[in-house]
Amino acid sequence: MADTLRVNPINCSGHGVCAELLPELVALDEWGYPIIDPRPLPPALDRDARRAVAACPALALKLLRSS
């Protein structure tokens, strides 16, 4: 089982914290909103991904467990 990073576009305010903390998986579009890599989270990035989720000021990021 692996986690995947997801963003709720309705909650997202485009602060860009996620891209600063996790540039390996998050890019920003021209308006500053995140574009998330849809692939499963590499185990080496688990700690950084959890930090990005916790730091999101809009609570728009989530880690979802895929089966």
PDBQT receptor file of N, H, CA, C and O in Angstrom, charges set to zero:
ATOM      1  N   MET A   1       0.839  -1.181   0.000  1.00  0.00    +0.000 N 
ATOM      2  CA  MET A   1       0.000   0.000   0.000  1.00  0.00    +0.000 C 
ATOM      3  C   MET A   1       0.887   1.249   0.000  1.00  0.00    +0.000 C 
ATOM      4  O   MET A   1       1.910   1.307   0.682  1.00  0.00    +0.000 OA
ATOM      5  N   ALA A   2       0.472   2.225  -0.770  1.00  0.00    +0.000 N 
ATOM      6  H   ALA A   2      -0.359   2.178  -1.324  1.00  0.00    +0.000 HD
ATOM      7  CA  ALA A   2       1.244   3.459  -0.872  1.00  0.00    +0.000 C 
ATOM      8  C   ALA A   2       0.318   4.648  -0.699  1.00  0.00    +0.000 C 
ATOM      9  O   ALA A   2      -0.886   4.559  -0.940  1.00  0.00    +0.000 OA
ATOM     10  N   ASP A   3       0.894   5.753  -0.281  1.00  0.00    +0.000 N 
ATOM     11  H   ASP A   3       1.872   5.826  -0.085  1.00  0.00    +0.000 HD
ATOM     12  CA  ASP A   3       0.130   6.985  -0.145  1.00  0.00    +0.000 C 
ATOM     13  C   ASP A   3       0.236   7.790  -1.438  1.00  0.00    +0.000 C 
ATOM     14  O   ASP A   3       1.221   7.698  -2.171  1.00  0.00    +0.000 OA
ATOM     15  N   THR A   4      -0.795   8.573  -1.693  1.00  0.00    +0.000 N 
ATOM     16  H   THR A   4      -1.595   8.648  -1.097  1.00  0.00    +0.000 HD
ATOM     17  CA  THR A   4      -0.750   9.536  -2.783  1.00  0.00    +0.000 C 
ATOM     18  C   THR A   4      -1.127  10.893  -2.210  1.00  0.00    +0.000 C 
ATOM     19  O   THR A   4      -1.954  10.984  -1.303  1.00  0.00    +0.000 OA
ATOM     20  N   LEU A   5      -0.532  11.921  -2.731  1.00  0.00    +0.000 N 
ATOM     21  H   LEU A   5       0.139  11.847  -3.468  1.00  0.00    +0.000 HD
ATOM     22  CA  LEU A   5      -0.794  13.278  -2.293  1.00  0.00    +0.000 C 
ATOM     23  C   LEU A   5      -1.921  13.848  -3.138  1.00  0.00    +0.000 C 
ATOM     24  O   LEU A   5      -1.906  13.731  -4.364  1.00  0.00    +0.000 OA
ATOM     25  N   ARG A   6      -2.891  14.461  -2.491  1.00  0.00    +0.000 N 
ATOM     26  H   ARG A   6      -2.904  14.556  -1.495  1.00  0.00    +0.000 HD
ATOM     27  CA  ARG A   6      -4.035  15.054  -3.192  1.00  0.00    +0.000 C 
ATOM     28  C   ARG A   6      -4.284  16.455  -2.653  1.00  0.00    +0.000 C 
ATOM     29  O   ARG A   6      -3.993  16.744  -1.493  1.00  0.00    +0.000 OA
ATOM     30  N   VAL A   7      -4.824  17.322  -3.504  1.00  0.00    +0.000 N 
ATOM     31  H   VAL A   7      -5.060  17.087  -4.447  1.00  0.00    +0.000 HD
ATOM     32  CA  VAL A   7      -5.188  18.672  -3.098  1.00  0.00    +0.000 C 
ATOM     33  C   VAL A   7      -6.670  18.876  -3.365  1.00  0.00    +0.000 C 
ATOM     34  O   VAL A   7      -7.193  18.447  -4.393  1.00  0.00    +0.000 OA
ATOM     35  N   ASN A   8      -7.332  19.528  -2.439  1.00  0.00    +0.000 N 
ATOM     36  H   ASN A   8      -6.907  19.876  -1.603  1.00  0.00    +0.000 HD
ATOM     37  CA  ASN A   8      -8.725  19.912  -2.629  1.00  0.00    +0.000 C 
ATOM     38  C   ASN A   8      -8.696  21.304  -3.266  1.00  0.00    +0.000 C 
ATOM     39  O   ASN A   8      -8.383  22.281  -2.585  1.00  0.00    +0.000 OA
ATOM     40  N   PRO A   9      -9.014  21.412  -4.548  1.00  0.00    +0.000 N 
ATOM     41  CA  PRO A   9      -8.888  22.705  -5.231  1.00  0.00    +0.000 C 
ATOM     42  C   PRO A   9      -9.852  23.765  -4.705  1.00  0.00    +0.000 C 
ATOM     43  O   PRO A   9      -9.602  24.959  -4.869  1.00  0.00    +0.000 OA
ATOM     44  N   ILE A  10     -10.920  23.357  -4.091  1.00  0.00    +0.000 N 
ATOM     45  H   ILE A  10     -11.123  22.387  -3.957  1.00  0.00    +0.000 HD
ATOM     46  CA  ILE A  10     -11.868  24.327  -3.532  1.00  0.00    +0.000 C 
ATOM     47  C   ILE A  10     -11.293  24.975  -2.277  1.00  0.00    +0.000 C 
ATOM     48  O   ILE A  10     -11.480  26.170  -2.051  1.00  0.00    +0.000 OA
ATOM     49  N   ASN A  11     -10.596  24.189  -1.462  1.00  0.00    +0.000 N 
ATOM     50  H   ASN A  11     -10.444  23.218  -1.645  1.00  0.00    +0.000 HD
ATOM     51  CA  ASN A  11     -10.004  24.722  -0.232  1.00  0.00    +0.000 C 
ATOM     52  C   ASN A  11      -8.701  25.472  -0.480  1.00  0.00    +0.000 C 
ATOM     53  O   ASN A  11      -8.340  26.352   0.301  1.00  0.00    +0.000 OA
ATOM     54  N   CYS A  12      -7.998  25.139  -1.544  1.00  0.00    +0.000 N 
ATOM     55  H   CYS A  12      -8.291  24.423  -2.178  1.00  0.00    +0.000 HD
ATOM     56  CA  CYS A  12      -6.680  25.705  -1.796  1.00  0.00    +0.000 C 
ATOM     57  C   CYS A  12      -6.763  27.207  -2.064  1.00  0.00    +0.000 C 
ATOM     58  O   CYS A  12      -7.601  27.675  -2.835  1.00  0.00    +0.000 OA
ATOM     59  N   SER A  13      -5.870  27.946  -1.406  1.00  0.00    +0.000 N 
ATOM     60  H   SER A  13      -5.189  27.565  -0.780  1.00  0.00    +0.000 HD
ATOM     61  CA  SER A  13      -5.803  29.401  -1.576  1.00  0.00    +0.000 C 
ATOM     62  C   SER A  13      -4.593  29.838  -2.381  1.00  0.00    +0.000 C 
ATOM     63  O   SER A  13      -4.406  31.032  -2.614  1.00  0.00    +0.000 OA
ATOM     64  N   GLY A  14      -3.770  28.894  -2.809  1.00  0.00    +0.000 N 
ATOM     65  H   GLY A  14      -3.921  27.924  -2.620  1.00  0.00    +0.000 HD
ATOM     66  CA  GLY A  14      -2.619  29.212  -3.639  1.00  0.00    +0.000 C 
ATOM     67  C   GLY A  14      -1.467  29.851  -2.880  1.00  0.00    +0.000 C 
ATOM     68  O   GLY A  14      -0.761  30.693  -3.436  1.00  0.00    +0.000 OA
ATOM     69  N   HIS A  15      -1.263  29.474  -1.629  1.00  0.00    +0.000 N 
ATOM     70  H   HIS A  15      -1.837  28.791  -1.178  1.00  0.00    +0.000 HD
ATOM     71  CA  HIS A  15      -0.154  30.021  -0.846  1.00  0.00    +0.000 C 
ATOM     72  C   HIS A  15       1.200  29.539  -1.361  1.00  0.00    +0.000 C 
ATOM     73  O   HIS A  15       2.185  30.273  -1.277  1.00  0.00    +0.000 OA
ATOM     74  N   GLY A  16       1.268  28.322  -1.892  1.00  0.00    +0.000 N 
ATOM     75  H   GLY A  16       0.468  27.726  -1.960  1.00  0.00    +0.000 HD
ATOM     76  CA  GLY A  16       2.505  27.781  -2.451  1.00  0.00    +0.000 C 
ATOM     77  C   GLY A  16       3.427  27.116  -1.452  1.00  0.00    +0.000 C 
ATOM     78  O   GLY A  16       4.542  26.733  -1.808  1.00  0.00    +0.000 OA
ATOM     79  N   VAL A  17       2.995  26.969  -0.211  1.00  0.00    +0.000 N 
ATOM     80  H   VAL A  17       2.090  27.281   0.078  1.00  0.00    +0.000 HD
ATOM     81  CA  VAL A  17       3.825  26.331   0.808  1.00  0.00    +0.000 C 
ATOM     82  C   VAL A  17       4.158  24.898   0.411  1.00  0.00    +0.000 C 
ATOM     83  O   VAL A  17       5.281  24.441   0.620  1.00  0.00    +0.000 OA
ATOM     84  N   CYS A  18       3.197  24.193  -0.155  1.00  0.00    +0.000 N 
ATOM     85  H   CYS A  18       2.284  24.564  -0.325  1.00  0.00    +0.000 HD
ATOM     86  CA  CYS A  18       3.404  22.795  -0.544  1.00  0.00    +0.000 C 
ATOM     87  C   CYS A  18       4.533  22.662  -1.562  1.00  0.00    +0.000 C 
ATOM     88  O   CYS A  18       5.346  21.742  -1.472  1.00  0.00    +0.000 OA
ATOM     89  N   ALA A  19       4.585  23.567  -2.518  1.00  0.00    +0.000 N 
ATOM     90  H   ALA A  19       3.925  24.314  -2.591  1.00  0.00    +0.000 HD
ATOM     91  CA  ALA A  19       5.635  23.517  -3.538  1.00  0.00    +0.000 C 
ATOM     92  C   ALA A  19       7.002  23.862  -2.949  1.00  0.00    +0.000 C 
ATOM     93  O   ALA A  19       8.021  23.343  -3.403  1.00  0.00    +0.000 OA
ATOM     94  N   GLU A  20       7.027  24.725  -1.955  1.00  0.00    +0.000 N 
ATOM     95  H   GLU A  20       6.198  25.147  -1.587  1.00  0.00    +0.000 HD
ATOM     96  CA  GLU A  20       8.294  25.066  -1.302  1.00  0.00    +0.000 C 
ATOM     97  C   GLU A  20       8.822  23.885  -0.502  1.00  0.00    +0.000 C 
ATOM     98  O   GLU A  20      10.025  23.625  -0.495  1.00  0.00    +0.000 OA
ATOM     99  N   LEU A  21       7.921  23.166   0.176  1.00  0.00    +0.000 N 
ATOM    100  H   LEU A  21       6.944  23.378   0.171  1.00  0.00    +0.000 HD
ATOM    101  CA  LEU A  21       8.325  22.062   1.035  1.00  0.00    +0.000 C 
ATOM    102  C   LEU A  21       8.502  20.742   0.297  1.00  0.00    +0.000 C 
ATOM    103  O   LEU A  21       9.227  19.863   0.763  1.00  0.00    +0.000 OA
ATOM    104  N   LEU A  22       7.847  20.598  -0.847  1.00  0.00    +0.000 N 
ATOM    105  H   LEU A  22       7.259  21.312  -1.226  1.00  0.00    +0.000 HD
ATOM    106  CA  LEU A  22       7.876  19.326  -1.568  1.00  0.00    +0.000 C 
ATOM    107  C   LEU A  22       7.970  19.549  -3.083  1.00  0.00    +0.000 C 
ATOM    108  O   LEU A  22       7.078  19.140  -3.825  1.00  0.00    +0.000 OA
ATOM    109  N   PRO A  23       9.044  20.192  -3.538  1.00  0.00    +0.000 N 
ATOM    110  CA  PRO A  23       9.154  20.498  -4.973  1.00  0.00    +0.000 C 
ATOM    111  C   PRO A  23       9.277  19.259  -5.857  1.00  0.00    +0.000 C 
ATOM    112  O   PRO A  23       9.060  19.334  -7.066  1.00  0.00    +0.000 OA
ATOM    113  N   GLU A  24       9.624  18.119  -5.256  1.00  0.00    +0.000 N 
ATOM    114  H   GLU A  24       9.800  18.058  -4.274  1.00  0.00    +0.000 HD
ATOM    115  CA  GLU A  24       9.729  16.882  -6.038  1.00  0.00    +0.000 C 
ATOM    116  C   GLU A  24       8.365  16.405  -6.542  1.00  0.00    +0.000 C 
ATOM    117  O   GLU A  24       8.286  15.709  -7.554  1.00  0.00    +0.000 OA
ATOM    118  N   LEU A  25       7.293  16.776  -5.838  1.00  0.00    +0.000 N 
ATOM    119  H   LEU A  25       7.357  17.340  -5.015  1.00  0.00    +0.000 HD
ATOM    120  CA  LEU A  25       5.953  16.308  -6.208  1.00  0.00    +0.000 C 
ATOM    121  C   LEU A  25       4.960  17.416  -6.536  1.00  0.00    +0.000 C 
ATOM    122  O   LEU A  25       3.890  17.147  -7.082  1.00  0.00    +0.000 OA
ATOM    123  N   VAL A  26       5.300  18.645  -6.212  1.00  0.00    +0.000 N 
ATOM    124  H   VAL A  26       6.169  18.864  -5.768  1.00  0.00    +0.000 HD
ATOM    125  CA  VAL A  26       4.345  19.742  -6.386  1.00  0.00    +0.000 C 
ATOM    126  C   VAL A  26       4.977  20.853  -7.222  1.00  0.00    +0.000 C 
ATOM    127  O   VAL A  26       6.046  21.372  -6.899  1.00  0.00    +0.000 OA
ATOM    128  N   ALA A  27       4.290  21.198  -8.294  1.00  0.00    +0.000 N 
ATOM    129  H   ALA A  27       3.421  20.776  -8.556  1.00  0.00    +0.000 HD
ATOM    130  CA  ALA A  27       4.657  22.359  -9.112  1.00  0.00    +0.000 C 
ATOM    131  C   ALA A  27       3.522  23.359  -8.995  1.00  0.00    +0.000 C 
ATOM    132  O   ALA A  27       2.408  22.994  -8.619  1.00  0.00    +0.000 OA
ATOM    133  N   LEU A  28       3.789  24.599  -9.308  1.00  0.00    +0.000 N 
ATOM    134  H   LEU A  28       4.694  24.895  -9.614  1.00  0.00    +0.000 HD
ATOM    135  CA  LEU A  28       2.741  25.617  -9.266  1.00  0.00    +0.000 C 
ATOM    136  C   LEU A  28       2.374  26.032 -10.685  1.00  0.00    +0.000 C 
ATOM    137  O   LEU A  28       3.237  26.160 -11.553  1.00  0.00    +0.000 OA
ATOM    138  N   ASP A  29       1.077  26.240 -10.905  1.00  0.00    +0.000 N 
ATOM    139  H   ASP A  29       0.376  26.136 -10.199  1.00  0.00    +0.000 HD
ATOM    140  CA  ASP A  29       0.637  26.724 -12.217  1.00  0.00    +0.000 C 
ATOM    141  C   ASP A  29       0.870  28.241 -12.292  1.00  0.00    +0.000 C 
ATOM    142  O   ASP A  29       1.413  28.831 -11.358  1.00  0.00    +0.000 OA
ATOM    143  N   GLU A  30       0.472  28.854 -13.372  1.00  0.00    +0.000 N 
ATOM    144  H   GLU A  30       0.030  28.375 -14.131  1.00  0.00    +0.000 HD
ATOM    145  CA  GLU A  30       0.740  30.281 -13.571  1.00  0.00    +0.000 C 
ATOM    146  C   GLU A  30       0.025  31.189 -12.574  1.00  0.00    +0.000 C 
ATOM    147  O   GLU A  30       0.385  32.360 -12.450  1.00  0.00    +0.000 OA
ATOM    148  N   TRP A  31      -0.977  30.681 -11.862  1.00  0.00    +0.000 N 
ATOM    149  H   TRP A  31      -1.270  29.730 -11.962  1.00  0.00    +0.000 HD
ATOM    150  CA  TRP A  31      -1.690  31.451 -10.850  1.00  0.00    +0.000 C 
ATOM    151  C   TRP A  31      -1.233  31.127  -9.430  1.00  0.00    +0.000 C 
ATOM    152  O   TRP A  31      -1.747  31.690  -8.463  1.00  0.00    +0.000 OA
ATOM    153  N   GLY A  32      -0.268  30.221  -9.308  1.00  0.00    +0.000 N 
ATOM    154  H   GLY A  32       0.149  29.763 -10.093  1.00  0.00    +0.000 HD
ATOM    155  CA  GLY A  32       0.260  29.867  -8.001  1.00  0.00    +0.000 C 
ATOM    156  C   GLY A  32      -0.443  28.711  -7.310  1.00  0.00    +0.000 C 
ATOM    157  O   GLY A  32      -0.230  28.470  -6.121  1.00  0.00    +0.000 OA
ATOM    158  N   TYR A  33      -1.279  27.998  -8.050  1.00  0.00    +0.000 N 
ATOM    159  H   TYR A  33      -1.452  28.194  -9.016  1.00  0.00    +0.000 HD
ATOM    160  CA  TYR A  33      -1.985  26.850  -7.470  1.00  0.00    +0.000 C 
ATOM    161  C   TYR A  33      -1.211  25.563  -7.776  1.00  0.00    +0.000 C 
ATOM    162  O   TYR A  33      -0.567  25.449  -8.819  1.00  0.00    +0.000 OA
ATOM    163  N   PRO A  34      -1.281  24.603  -6.859  1.00  0.00    +0.000 N 
ATOM    164  CA  PRO A  34      -0.455  23.405  -7.013  1.00  0.00    +0.000 C 
ATOM    165  C   PRO A  34      -0.926  22.444  -8.096  1.00  0.00    +0.000 C 
ATOM    166  O   PRO A  34      -2.121  22.256  -8.322  1.00  0.00    +0.000 OA
ATOM    167  N   ILE A  35       0.053  21.849  -8.750  1.00  0.00    +0.000 N 
ATOM    168  H   ILE A  35       1.024  22.002  -8.566  1.00  0.00    +0.000 HD
ATOM    169  CA  ILE A  35      -0.160  20.734  -9.663  1.00  0.00    +0.000 C 
ATOM    170  C   ILE A  35       0.573  19.566  -9.012  1.00  0.00    +0.000 C 
ATOM    171  O   ILE A  35       1.799  19.572  -8.906  1.00  0.00    +0.000 OA
ATOM    172  N   ILE A  36      -0.182  18.575  -8.583  1.00  0.00    +0.000 N 
ATOM    173  H   ILE A  36      -1.178  18.571  -8.669  1.00  0.00    +0.000 HD
ATOM    174  CA  ILE A  36       0.348  17.462  -7.803  1.00  0.00    +0.000 C 
ATOM    175  C   ILE A  36       0.670  16.282  -8.713  1.00  0.00    +0.000 C 
ATOM    176  O   ILE A  36      -0.125  15.923  -9.581  1.00  0.00    +0.000 OA
ATOM    177  N   ASP A  37       1.827  15.689  -8.511  1.00  0.00    +0.000 N 
ATOM    178  H   ASP A  37       2.473  15.980  -7.806  1.00  0.00    +0.000 HD
ATOM    179  CA  ASP A  37       2.197  14.471  -9.223  1.00  0.00    +0.000 C 
ATOM    180  C   ASP A  37       1.245  13.361  -8.765  1.00  0.00    +0.000 C 
ATOM    181  O   ASP A  37       1.178  13.076  -7.569  1.00  0.00    +0.000 OA
ATOM    182  N   PRO A  38       0.506  12.727  -9.685  1.00  0.00    +0.000 N 
ATOM    183  CA  PRO A  38      -0.507  11.738  -9.285  1.00  0.00    +0.000 C 
ATOM    184  C   PRO A  38       0.049  10.361  -8.917  1.00  0.00    +0.000 C 
ATOM    185  O   PRO A  38      -0.694   9.504  -8.438  1.00  0.00    +0.000 OA
ATOM    186  N   ARG A  39       1.330  10.144  -9.133  1.00  0.00    +0.000 N 
ATOM    187  H   ARG A  39       1.933  10.840  -9.522  1.00  0.00    +0.000 HD
ATOM    188  CA  ARG A  39       1.913   8.832  -8.836  1.00  0.00    +0.000 C 
ATOM    189  C   ARG A  39       1.995   8.596  -7.333  1.00  0.00    +0.000 C 
ATOM    190  O   ARG A  39       1.971   9.545  -6.550  1.00  0.00    +0.000 OA
ATOM    191  N   PRO A  40       2.091   7.330  -6.930  1.00  0.00    +0.000 N 
ATOM    192  CA  PRO A  40       2.246   7.028  -5.497  1.00  0.00    +0.000 C 
ATOM    193  C   PRO A  40       3.483   7.709  -4.926  1.00  0.00    +0.000 C 
ATOM    194  O   PRO A  40       4.494   7.882  -5.607  1.00  0.00    +0.000 OA
ATOM    195  N   LEU A  41       3.375   8.077  -3.696  1.00  0.00    +0.000 N 
ATOM    196  H   LEU A  41       2.554   7.936  -3.144  1.00  0.00    +0.000 HD
ATOM    197  CA  LEU A  41       4.441   8.772  -2.987  1.00  0.00    +0.000 C 
ATOM    198  C   LEU A  41       5.639   7.854  -2.777  1.00  0.00    +0.000 C 
ATOM    199  O   LEU A  41       5.490   6.778  -2.198  1.00  0.00    +0.000 OA
ATOM    200  N   PRO A  42       6.816   8.251  -3.230  1.00  0.00    +0.000 N 
ATOM    201  CA  PRO A  42       8.011   7.442  -2.955  1.00  0.00    +0.000 C 
ATOM    202  C   PRO A  42       8.280   7.420  -1.441  1.00  0.00    +0.000 C 
ATOM    203  O   PRO A  42       8.149   8.450  -0.778  1.00  0.00    +0.000 OA
ATOM    204  N   PRO A  43       8.647   6.274  -0.900  1.00  0.00    +0.000 N 
ATOM    205  CA  PRO A  43       8.888   6.185   0.548  1.00  0.00    +0.000 C 
ATOM    206  C   PRO A  43       9.901   7.213   1.059  1.00  0.00    +0.000 C 
ATOM    207  O   PRO A  43       9.784   7.675   2.194  1.00  0.00    +0.000 OA
ATOM    208  N   ALA A  44      10.864   7.567   0.262  1.00  0.00    +0.000 N 
ATOM    209  H   ALA A  44      10.958   7.192  -0.661  1.00  0.00    +0.000 HD
ATOM    210  CA  ALA A  44      11.870   8.536   0.690  1.00  0.00    +0.000 C 
ATOM    211  C   ALA A  44      11.293   9.936   0.911  1.00  0.00    +0.000 C 
ATOM    212  O   ALA A  44      11.891  10.749   1.615  1.00  0.00    +0.000 OA
ATOM    213  N   LEU A  45      10.134  10.217   0.312  1.00  0.00    +0.000 N 
ATOM    214  H   LEU A  45       9.648   9.556  -0.260  1.00  0.00    +0.000 HD
ATOM    215  CA  LEU A  45       9.517  11.543   0.439  1.00  0.00    +0.000 C 
ATOM    216  C   LEU A  45       8.379  11.570   1.454  1.00  0.00    +0.000 C 
ATOM    217  O   LEU A  45       7.714  12.595   1.608  1.00  0.00    +0.000 OA
ATOM    218  N   ASP A  46       8.151  10.469   2.139  1.00  0.00    +0.000 N 
ATOM    219  H   ASP A  46       8.691   9.636   2.014  1.00  0.00    +0.000 HD
ATOM    220  CA  ASP A  46       7.029  10.389   3.076  1.00  0.00    +0.000 C 
ATOM    221  C   ASP A  46       7.094  11.476   4.150  1.00  0.00    +0.000 C 
ATOM    222  O   ASP A  46       6.097  12.147   4.418  1.00  0.00    +0.000 OA
ATOM    223  N   ARG A  47       8.248  11.644   4.752  1.00  0.00    +0.000 N 
ATOM    224  H   ARG A  47       9.057  11.098   4.534  1.00  0.00    +0.000 HD
ATOM    225  CA  ARG A  47       8.389  12.631   5.832  1.00  0.00    +0.000 C 
ATOM    226  C   ARG A  47       8.142  14.049   5.312  1.00  0.00    +0.000 C 
ATOM    227  O   ARG A  47       7.449  14.834   5.960  1.00  0.00    +0.000 OA
ATOM    228  N   ASP A  48       8.702  14.380   4.155  1.00  0.00    +0.000 N 
ATOM    229  H   ASP A  48       9.265  13.742   3.629  1.00  0.00    +0.000 HD
ATOM    230  CA  ASP A  48       8.505  15.704   3.572  1.00  0.00    +0.000 C 
ATOM    231  C   ASP A  48       7.049  15.936   3.182  1.00  0.00    +0.000 C 
ATOM    232  O   ASP A  48       6.533  17.043   3.338  1.00  0.00    +0.000 OA
ATOM    233  N   ALA A  49       6.389  14.904   2.677  1.00  0.00    +0.000 N 
ATOM    234  H   ALA A  49       6.808  14.005   2.550  1.00  0.00    +0.000 HD
ATOM    235  CA  ALA A  49       4.985  15.029   2.295  1.00  0.00    +0.000 C 
ATOM    236  C   ALA A  49       4.110  15.275   3.524  1.00  0.00    +0.000 C 
ATOM    237  O   ALA A  49       3.200  16.103   3.476  1.00  0.00    +0.000 OA
ATOM    238  N   ARG A  50       4.370  14.582   4.598  1.00  0.00    +0.000 N 
ATOM    239  H   ARG A  50       5.110  13.910   4.637  1.00  0.00    +0.000 HD
ATOM    240  CA  ARG A  50       3.601  14.792   5.830  1.00  0.00    +0.000 C 
ATOM    241  C   ARG A  50       3.831  16.196   6.382  1.00  0.00    +0.000 C 
ATOM    242  O   ARG A  50       2.916  16.817   6.923  1.00  0.00    +0.000 OA
ATOM    243  N   ARG A  51       5.049  16.685   6.241  1.00  0.00    +0.000 N 
ATOM    244  H   ARG A  51       5.792  16.181   5.801  1.00  0.00    +0.000 HD
ATOM    245  CA  ARG A  51       5.351  18.050   6.681  1.00  0.00    +0.000 C 
ATOM    246  C   ARG A  51       4.588  19.076   5.836  1.00  0.00    +0.000 C 
ATOM    247  O   ARG A  51       4.079  20.062   6.369  1.00  0.00    +0.000 OA
ATOM    248  N   ALA A  52       4.509  18.848   4.531  1.00  0.00    +0.000 N 
ATOM    249  H   ALA A  52       4.923  18.047   4.098  1.00  0.00    +0.000 HD
ATOM    250  CA  ALA A  52       3.778  19.754   3.645  1.00  0.00    +0.000 C 
ATOM    251  C   ALA A  52       2.288  19.741   3.954  1.00  0.00    +0.000 C 
ATOM    252  O   ALA A  52       1.644  20.790   3.952  1.00  0.00    +0.000 OA
ATOM    253  N   VAL A  53       1.736  18.561   4.221  1.00  0.00    +0.000 N 
ATOM    254  H   VAL A  53       2.259  17.709   4.223  1.00  0.00    +0.000 HD
ATOM    255  CA  VAL A  53       0.314  18.456   4.577  1.00  0.00    +0.000 C 
ATOM    256  C   VAL A  53       0.042  19.228   5.862  1.00  0.00    +0.000 C 
ATOM    257  O   VAL A  53      -0.938  19.968   5.948  1.00  0.00    +0.000 OA
ATOM    258  N   ALA A  54       0.898  19.058   6.850  1.00  0.00    +0.000 N 
ATOM    259  H   ALA A  54       1.694  18.457   6.779  1.00  0.00    +0.000 HD
ATOM    260  CA  ALA A  54       0.705  19.732   8.142  1.00  0.00    +0.000 C 
ATOM    261  C   ALA A  54       0.872  21.241   8.027  1.00  0.00    +0.000 C 
ATOM    262  O   ALA A  54       0.252  21.986   8.786  1.00  0.00    +0.000 OA
ATOM    263  N   ALA A  55       1.697  21.706   7.092  1.00  0.00    +0.000 N 
ATOM    264  H   ALA A  55       2.201  21.101   6.476  1.00  0.00    +0.000 HD
ATOM    265  CA  ALA A  55       1.978  23.135   6.960  1.00  0.00    +0.000 C 
ATOM    266  C   ALA A  55       0.990  23.878   6.068  1.00  0.00    +0.000 C 
ATOM    267  O   ALA A  55       1.019  25.107   6.017  1.00  0.00    +0.000 OA
ATOM    268  N   CYS A  56       0.128  23.170   5.373  1.00  0.00    +0.000 N 
ATOM    269  H   CYS A  56       0.104  22.172   5.414  1.00  0.00    +0.000 HD
ATOM    270  CA  CYS A  56      -0.816  23.826   4.448  1.00  0.00    +0.000 C 
ATOM    271  C   CYS A  56      -1.750  24.757   5.227  1.00  0.00    +0.000 C 
ATOM    272  O   CYS A  56      -2.530  24.285   6.056  1.00  0.00    +0.000 OA
ATOM    273  N   PRO A  57      -1.686  26.072   4.976  1.00  0.00    +0.000 N 
ATOM    274  CA  PRO A  57      -2.516  27.006   5.731  1.00  0.00    +0.000 C 
ATOM    275  C   PRO A  57      -4.013  26.880   5.439  1.00  0.00    +0.000 C 
ATOM    276  O   PRO A  57      -4.840  27.289   6.253  1.00  0.00    +0.000 OA
ATOM    277  N   ALA A  58      -4.359  26.319   4.290  1.00  0.00    +0.000 N 
ATOM    278  H   ALA A  58      -3.687  25.986   3.628  1.00  0.00    +0.000 HD
ATOM    279  CA  ALA A  58      -5.771  26.171   3.925  1.00  0.00    +0.000 C 
ATOM    280  C   ALA A  58      -6.301  24.764   4.200  1.00  0.00    +0.000 C 
ATOM    281  O   ALA A  58      -7.469  24.480   3.933  1.00  0.00    +0.000 OA
ATOM    282  N   LEU A  59      -5.450  23.881   4.733  1.00  0.00    +0.000 N 
ATOM    283  H   LEU A  59      -4.501  24.112   4.950  1.00  0.00    +0.000 HD
ATOM    284  CA  LEU A  59      -5.824  22.483   4.989  1.00  0.00    +0.000 C 
ATOM    285  C   LEU A  59      -6.334  21.806   3.720  1.00  0.00    +0.000 C 
ATOM    286  O   LEU A  59      -7.264  21.001   3.769  1.00  0.00    +0.000 OA
ATOM    287  N   ALA A  60      -5.721  22.136   2.588  1.00  0.00    +0.000 N 
ATOM    288  H   ALA A  60      -4.965  22.790   2.549  1.00  0.00    +0.000 HD
ATOM    289  CA  ALA A  60      -6.170  21.613   1.302  1.00  0.00    +0.000 C 
ATOM    290  C   ALA A  60      -5.432  20.348   0.870  1.00  0.00    +0.000 C 
ATOM    291  O   ALA A  60      -5.888  19.650  -0.035  1.00  0.00    +0.000 OA
ATOM    292  N   LEU A  61      -4.301  20.042   1.501  1.00  0.00    +0.000 N 
ATOM    293  H   LEU A  61      -3.930  20.608   2.237  1.00  0.00    +0.000 HD
ATOM    294  CA  LEU A  61      -3.520  18.847   1.142  1.00  0.00    +0.000 C 
ATOM    295  C   LEU A  61      -3.872  17.679   2.020  1.00  0.00    +0.000 C 
ATOM    296  O   LEU A  61      -4.134  17.830   3.213  1.00  0.00    +0.000 OA
ATOM    297  N   LYS A  62      -3.875  16.494   1.408  1.00  0.00    +0.000 N 
ATOM    298  H   LYS A  62      -3.662  16.371   0.439  1.00  0.00    +0.000 HD
ATOM    299  CA  LYS A  62      -4.128  15.262   2.149  1.00  0.00    +0.000 C 
ATOM    300  C   LYS A  62      -3.263  14.151   1.576  1.00  0.00    +0.000 C 
ATOM    301  O   LYS A  62      -2.943  14.139   0.387  1.00  0.00    +0.000 OA
ATOM    302  N   LEU A  63      -2.897  13.231   2.433  1.00  0.00    +0.000 N 
ATOM    303  H   LEU A  63      -3.157  13.240   3.399  1.00  0.00    +0.000 HD
ATOM    304  CA  LEU A  63      -2.271  11.999   1.992  1.00  0.00    +0.000 C 
ATOM    305  C   LEU A  63      -3.337  10.914   2.046  1.00  0.00    +0.000 C 
ATOM    306  O   LEU A  63      -3.937  10.675   3.094  1.00  0.00    +0.000 OA
ATOM    307  N   LEU A  64      -3.566  10.268   0.930  1.00  0.00    +0.000 N 
ATOM    308  H   LEU A  64      -3.079  10.462   0.078  1.00  0.00    +0.000 HD
ATOM    309  CA  LEU A  64      -4.563   9.203   0.855  1.00  0.00    +0.000 C 
ATOM    310  C   LEU A  64      -3.883   7.868   0.695  1.00  0.00    +0.000 C 
ATOM    311  O   LEU A  64      -2.979   7.715  -0.126  1.00  0.00    +0.000 OA
ATOM    312  N   ARG A  65      -4.313   6.910   1.471  1.00  0.00    +0.000 N 
ATOM    313  H   ARG A  65      -5.048   7.034   2.137  1.00  0.00    +0.000 HD
ATOM    314  CA  ARG A  65      -3.756   5.535   1.402  1.00  0.00    +0.000 C 
ATOM    315  C   ARG A  65      -4.449   4.827   0.258  1.00  0.00    +0.000 C 
ATOM    316  O   ARG A  65      -5.676   4.728   0.230  1.00  0.00    +0.000 OA
ATOM    317  N   SER A  66      -3.660   4.333  -0.691  1.00  0.00    +0.000 N 
ATOM    318  H   SER A  66      -2.664   4.413  -0.669  1.00  0.00    +0.000 HD
ATOM    319  CA  SER A  66      -4.231   3.567  -1.795  1.00  0.00    +0.000 C 
ATOM    320  C   SER A  66      -3.950   2.098  -1.571  1.00  0.00    +0.000 C 
ATOM    321  O   SER A  66      -2.909   1.736  -1.022  1.00  0.00    +0.000 OA
ATOM    322  N   SER A  67      -4.864   1.259  -1.988  1.00  0.00    +0.000 N 
ATOM    323  H   SER A  67      -5.710   1.553  -2.434  1.00  0.00    +0.000 HD
ATOM    324  CA  SER A  67      -4.705  -0.178  -1.751  1.00  0.00    +0.000 C 
ATOM    325  C   SER A  67      -4.194  -0.902  -2.960  1.00  0.00    +0.000 C 
ATOM    326  O   SER A  67      -4.008  -2.118  -2.919  1.00  0.00    +0.000 OA
TER     327      SER A  67
